[in-house]
Amino acid sequence: RFSGYAEPHDIRDWTNGAFYVGLMKWTEVTGDERYLEWARSIGERTRFKLGDRTYMADDHAVGQLYLELYRKDGDARMLAPTQASLDHVMAHPSEEPISIDDYIHFERWTWCDALFMAPPVWAKLARITGDQRYNQWMMSEARATVDHLYDAEEGLFYRDSNYLGRLVDGKKVFWSRGNGWVFAGLALTMDELPEDSPEHAYLLNIYLKMADTLVRTQTAQGHWSMSL
């Protein structure tokens, strides 16, 4: 209503998907069934389907809601559409490059905040089903994004390929909100992985390096500037 858009975002949009992640955490904290019932109503309205764009990470974010609902209710309807969508992606992988290139390539995780939207869905599905193919595929794509956008020296991620090598006042440009997405996405993904697994160790190493950079970069009050 107050977003400035003529129409509200689709209830499966990433903007809502991110809210649902927090909502499901909130239901755990409060134990208030009202929130859970409302979350279930979202799933019923969408028939537990991901967004319409088959490969787009933003359209996968809502899957985090469905899989958490499945964990609570065990209703196969909550699981099946997401699993079918990810199975299709694995069986027919995108042939697009990992570089976003003038904002035309979105079928792979070519922008840093995609690491919040999609990997937790794949990791949750792997843990729920016990099928490690989902984790293997997820880690392969995540590593591609890390190799492309992560600056290991700085411990931060570039927003996308358009910021690689860009300087402002002689300093690299690291989008603050995007790195927040990555930081949260790493935590959500690691929560689903065995702590003694090499995949967990790989993500944790990045997470800790980011934490070290962030605590040194933020203000004394804990604020982040628009660019880190």
Buried (B, 14 or more C-beta within 10 A) or exposed (E): EEEEEEEEEBBBBBBBBBBBBEBBEEBEEEEEEEBBEEBBEBBEEBEBBBBEEBBBBBBBBBBBBBBBBBBBBEBEBBBBBBBEBBBEBBEEBBEBBBBBEEEEBBBBBBBBBBBBBBBBBBBBBBBBEEEEBBBBBBBEBBBBBBEBBBEEEBBBBBBBBBBBEEEEEEEBBBBBEBBBBBBBBBBBBBEBBEEEBEBBEBBBEBBEBBEEBBEEBBEEEEEBEEBB
